[in-house]
């Protein structure tokens, strides 16, 4: 998750966000973990590269990252975990 200006990361904020998901979508879809990051890996057309995030997180080779504008964010996401 990327925070808007004016918000600071905290455990309370993460808890509030998880509760909001429960209210809107139900207990079964409560996130196990919420990560707050400065940015997400995106292509030049600003699409989020979810597959690369998933593969990197699972310890697999994310493949060709040449089309990603900011591949360094993938490493940051792993460090935050």
Secondary structure, DSSP 8 states (H G I E B T S, - for coil): ----TT----HHHHHHHHHHHHHHH-GGG--S-----S---BBTT--B-HHHHHHHHTTS-----TTBS-THHHHHHHHH-
